Amino acid sequence: MGRRMETGQQDTSAIVFPGMGPVPFADVGRFMVLDRSARRLVAEADAVLGRSLVDGFRDTPGDYSEYAQVAFLVNCLAAADRARTELGADPVVCAGPSFGGKAAAVASGALGFADAVTMTLRWARLLEEYAARECPDVVTHSFARTPAGVFAGILAELGGRGGWHETSCQVDDDFHMVTVRERDLPWLCGRVRAAGGLPLYAMRPPMHTTVLGPLRDEVEREVFAELSFTDPLLPVIADQDGRTVRTAEGVRAMLLDGFVRTVRWPAVVAALKARGVGTLYVAGPDALFGRVRCTTDAFRVVPVDPKALTRPRGRGTARTAGAGTGAARGAVPSAGQAVSATTPVSVRHSTPAEAKVSGLSESSTKRTP
């Protein structure tokens, strides 16, 4: 398990499923209809959705529509399969910050794929309804290039002005996501800029905040009661505190707690390092967790990005991302290094019927322009 490093020490690996960001259909649509693993997962998702996932993703507006979320799940799992079959990934543990926890639950063997699609779909719908009804003025905003001490002082100032806030995600020492009332954003963004920081973007509905406590309970009653969890075959590192999750109930609780608990990525990084992980395969579209300094300083990061996987390879180029002994830590592979073969993904099926669903027919989907 793992590979030998030049020092003679064993280099173990982990697989990480990234948090979800905006991923245009044009970036991943080709992968979804050409990659064999993705095609099979898309077909299984179609059976759960009762319609074409590819069509729904392409035709439904919004970066975080229910179809976009299911598509992200599919693409992460298919990318993970490519990491195993083409890059030789043999992970000893997995993790999934924020949305990535859903893919981690499937990849670990704790949750069947059909159940994960059902969970993702209903979760997305209930979150939209709840946020519109109960907290339409609450947003989660991202800030970069703002050291933790400086940001803590700014938040203390906000509190002194009567503003409410909660930290939703600690991505790195200088990268934070905080949930606030929308009316306080202009002051907060201006104050961060004045301190030399960089306000990025606001997310609505908010995420990882106690404001969603009643929604967490509703999802547990209405959605999770119908899901079947089993003990994971691959341990999962929880994104809230870096603890190792080895039981069905632990995975279930980890996902539900994602509604209300802060994501602490540095704690995950520390837990992976403590397990001797040297190589991190980031499976899925990622513009954040695999790229921040606390990650690239700690591991050799191998991105497995669906968009890169479908780029044409030049003659004589390498087949694997990050291949060779000279791969730089944290480096993104070139298009010529993208992997390309197509093989089935290894996921647990929720029902025997689900396992019989085959690939997409040409009439059920349209190819990327």
WOCOR-V375545 format. One record per residue. N is the residue number from 1. RES is the residue in three letters. SS is DSSP state (H for helix, E for strand, - for the rest). OMEGA is omega in whole degrees, -180 to 180 (NA if undefined). BURIAL is b if it has 24 or more other C-alpha atoms within 12 Angstrom, else e. Layout:
N&RES&SS&OMEGA&BURIAL  N&RES&SS&OMEGA&BURIAL
//
This chain:
1&MET&-&-177&e  2&GLY&-&-179&e  3&ARG&E&180&e  4&ARG&E&176&e  5&MET&-&-179&e  6&GLU&-&179&e  7&THR&-&-177&e  8&GLY&-&178&e  9&GLN&-&179&e  10&GLN&E&177&e  11&ASP&E&177&b  12&THR&E&-177&b  13&SER&E&175&b  14&ALA&E&175&b  15&ILE&E&-178&b  16&VAL&E&175&b  17&PHE&-&-170&b  18&PRO&-&169&b  19&GLY&-&-175&b  20&MET&-&171&b  21&GLY&-&178&b  22&PRO&-&179&b  23&VAL&-&-179&b  24&PRO&-&177&b  25&PHE&H&-179&b  26&ALA&H&-179&e  27&ASP&H&-171&b  28&VAL&H&-178&b  29&GLY&H&-180&b  30&ARG&H&178&b  31&PHE&H&-176&b  32&MET&H&-178&b  33&VAL&H&-179&b  34&LEU&H&-179&b  35&ASP&-&-174&b  36&ARG&H&179&b  37&SER&H&179&b  38&ALA&H&180&b  39&ARG&H&-179&b  40&ARG&H&178&b  41&LEU&H&177&b  42&VAL&H&180&b  43&ALA&H&178&b  44&GLU&H&177&b  45&ALA&H&177&b  46&ASP&H&-179&b  47&ALA&H&178&b  48&VAL&H&-176&b  49&LEU&H&-175&b  50&GLY&-&177&e  51&ARG&-&-178&e  52&SER&-&175&b  53&LEU&H&-178&b  54&VAL&H&179&b  55&ASP&H&180&b  56&GLY&H&179&b  57&PHE&H&-178&b  58&ARG&H&-169&b  59&ASP&H&-176&e  60&THR&-&180&e  61&PRO&-&177&e  62&GLY&-&-180&e  63&ASP&-&-175&b  64&TYR&-&175&b  65&SER&-&-180&b  66&GLU&H&178&b  67&TYR&H&177&b  68&ALA&H&-179&b  69&GLN&H&177&b  70&VAL&H&178&b  71&ALA&H&178&b  72&PHE&H&177&b  73&LEU&H&179&b  74&VAL&H&-175&b  75&ASN&H&178&b  76&CYS&H&-178&b  77&LEU&H&178&b  78&ALA&H&177&b  79&ALA&H&178&b  80&ALA&H&178&b  81&ASP&H&177&b  82&ARG&H&179&b  83&ALA&H&-179&b  84&ARG&H&-171&b  85&THR&H&-176&b  86&GLU&H&-180&b  87&LEU&H&179&b  88&GLY&-&179&b  89&ALA&-&178&b  90&ASP&-&-170&b  91&PRO&E&175&b  92&VAL&E&-177&b  93&VAL&E&176&b  94&CYS&E&179&b  95&ALA&E&179&b  96&GLY&-&179&b  97&PRO&-&177&b  98&SER&-&-178&b  99&PHE&-&-179&b  100&GLY&H&178&b  101&GLY&H&179&b  102&LYS&H&178&b  103&ALA&H&178&b  104&ALA&H&179&b  105&ALA&H&179&b  106&VAL&H&-176&b  107&ALA&H&180&b  108&SER&-&-177&b  109&GLY&-&-176&b  110&ALA&-&-175&b  111&LEU&E&178&b  112&GLY&-&-176&b  113&PHE&H&-180&b  114&ALA&H&176&b  115&ASP&H&180&b  116&ALA&H&177&b  117&VAL&H&178&b  118&THR&H&180&b  119&MET&H&-178&b  120&THR&H&-179&b  121&LEU&H&-176&b  122&ARG&H&176&b  123&TRP&H&-178&b  124&ALA&H&-179&b  125&ARG&H&-179&e  126&LEU&H&179&b  127&LEU&H&179&b  128&GLU&H&-178&b  129&GLU&H&-178&e  130&TYR&H&-178&b  131&ALA&H&180&b  132&ALA&H&-176&e  133&ARG&H&-169&e  134&GLU&H&-176&e  135&CYS&-&-177&b  136&PRO&-&-178&e  137&ASP&-&-178&e  138&VAL&E&-180&b  139&VAL&E&173&b  140&THR&E&-175&b  141&HIS&E&-180&b  142&SER&E&179&b  143&PHE&E&179&b  144&ALA&E&176&b  145&ARG&-&-180&b  146&THR&-&-178&b  147&PRO&-&-173&e  148&ALA&H&-179&b  149&GLY&H&178&e  150&VAL&H&-178&b  151&PHE&H&178&b  152&ALA&H&178&b  153&GLY&H&179&e  154&ILE&H&179&b  155&LEU&H&176&b  156&ALA&H&176&e  157&GLU&H&178&e  158&LEU&H&177&b  159&GLY&H&178&e  160&GLY&H&177&e  161&ARG&-&-179&e  162&GLY&-&-180&e  163&GLY&-&178&e  164&TRP&-&177&b  165&HIS&E&171&b  166&GLU&E&175&b  167&THR&E&-179&b  168&SER&E&-178&b  169&CYS&E&170&b  170&GLN&E&-177&b  171&VAL&E&179&b  172&ASP&E&-178&b  173&ASP&-&-177&b  174&ASP&-&-179&b  175&PHE&E&-173&b  176&HIS&E&170&b  177&MET&E&-176&b  178&VAL&E&179&b  179&THR&E&-176&b  180&VAL&E&169&b  181&ARG&E&-175&b  182&GLU&H&-179&b  183&ARG&H&-180&e  184&ASP&H&-176&b  185&LEU&H&-179&b  186&PRO&H&179&e  187&TRP&H&-177&e  188&LEU&H&180&b  189&CYS&H&178&b  190&GLY&H&-180&e  191&ARG&H&178&b  192&VAL&H&178&b  193&ARG&H&-179&e  194&ALA&H&179&e  195&ALA&-&179&e  196&GLY&-&180&e  197&GLY&-&-175&b  198&LEU&E&172&b  199&PRO&E&-176&b  200&LEU&E&-173&e  201&TYR&E&178&e  202&ALA&E&178&b  203&MET&E&177&b  204&ARG&-&7&b  205&PRO&-&177&b  206&PRO&-&-179&b  207&MET&-&175&b  208&HIS&-&-178&b  209&THR&-&-179&b  210&THR&H&175&b  211&VAL&H&-178&b  212&LEU&H&-179&b  213&GLY&H&178&b  214&PRO&H&178&e  215&LEU&H&177&b  216&ARG&H&-179&b  217&ASP&H&179&b  218&GLU&H&179&e  219&VAL&H&178&b  220&GLU&H&-180&b  221&ARG&H&-168&e  222&GLU&H&-175&e  223&VAL&-&-174&b  224&PHE&H&179&b  225&ALA&H&-178&e  226&GLU&H&-179&e  227&LEU&-&180&b  228&SER&-&177&b  229&PHE&E&173&b  230&THR&-&178&b  231&ASP&-&-178&b  232&PRO&-&174&b  233&LEU&-&178&b  234&LEU&-&-180&b  235&PRO&-&-179&b  236&VAL&E&174&b  237&ILE&E&-178&b  238&ALA&-&-175&b  239&ASP&-&-179&b  240&GLN&-&-174&b  241&ASP&-&178&b  242&GLY&-&179&b  243&ARG&-&178&b  244&THR&E&-178&b  245&VAL&E&-176&b  246&ARG&-&-176&b  247&THR&-&177&b  248&ALA&H&-179&b  249&GLU&H&179&e  250&GLY&H&178&b  251&VAL&H&179&b  252&ARG&H&-179&b  253&ALA&H&179&b  254&MET&H&-179&b  255&LEU&H&-179&b  256&LEU&H&-180&b  257&ASP&H&176&b  258&GLY&-&176&b  259&PHE&-&-166&b  260&VAL&-&-176&b  261&ARG&-&-180&b  262&THR&-&171&b  263&VAL&E&-179&b  264&ARG&E&-176&b  265&TRP&H&178&b  266&PRO&H&177&b  267&ALA&H&176&b  268&VAL&H&178&b  269&VAL&H&-180&b  270&ALA&H&180&b  271&ALA&H&178&b  272&LEU&H&178&b  273&LYS&H&-179&b  274&ALA&H&178&e  275&ARG&-&178&b  276&GLY&-&180&b  277&VAL&E&178&b  278&GLY&E&-179&b  279&THR&E&-178&b  280&LEU&E&174&b  281&TYR&E&-180&b  282&VAL&E&-171&b  283&ALA&E&178&b  284&GLY&-&179&b  285&PRO&-&-175&b  286&ASP&-&175&b  287&ALA&-&-172&e  288&LEU&-&-167&b  289&PHE&-&178&b  290&GLY&-&-173&b  291&ARG&-&-178&b  292&VAL&-&-171&b  293&ARG&H&-178&b  294&CYS&H&178&b  295&THR&H&-176&b  296&THR&H&175&b  297&ASP&-&-173&e  298&ALA&-&-171&b  299&PHE&-&162&b  300&ARG&E&-175&b  301&VAL&E&178&b  302&VAL&E&178&b  303&PRO&E&174&b  304&VAL&E&-170&b  305&ASP&-&-179&b  306&PRO&H&180&b  307&LYS&H&180&b  308&ALA&H&-176&b  309&LEU&H&-179&b  310&THR&-&175&b  311&ARG&-&177&e  312&PRO&-&177&e  313&ARG&-&177&e  314&GLY&-&-180&e  315&ARG&-&175&e  316&GLY&-&-179&e  317&THR&-&-178&e  318&ALA&-&-179&e  319&ARG&-&-171&b  320&THR&-&177&b  321&ALA&-&178&b  322&GLY&-&-177&b  323&ALA&-&175&b  324&GLY&-&-176&e  325&THR&-&-177&e  326&GLY&-&-179&e  327&ALA&-&-178&e  328&ALA&-&177&e  329&ARG&-&178&b  330&GLY&-&-177&b  331&ALA&-&176&b  332&VAL&-&-178&b  333&PRO&-&176&b  334&SER&-&179&b  335&ALA&H&-180&b  336&GLY&H&-180&b  337&GLN&H&-177&b  338&ALA&-&179&b  339&VAL&-&-170&b  340&SER&-&-175&b  341&ALA&-&-177&b  342&THR&-&-179&b  343&THR&-&-176&b  344&PRO&-&176&b  345&VAL&-&180&b  346&SER&-&177&b  347&VAL&-&179&b  348&ARG&-&178&b  349&HIS&-&-178&b  350&SER&-&-179&b  351&THR&-&176&e  352&PRO&H&-179&e  353&ALA&H&-179&e  354&GLU&H&-177&b  355&ALA&H&-177&b  356&LYS&-&-178&e  357&VAL&-&-177&e  358&SER&-&-176&e  359&GLY&-&-180&b  360&LEU&-&170&b  361&SER&-&-178&e  362&GLU&H&-178&e  363&SER&H&-175&e  364&SER&H&-177&e  365&THR&-&175&b  366&LYS&-&-179&e  367&ARG&-&177&e  368&THR&-&179&e  369&PRO&-&NA&e
//
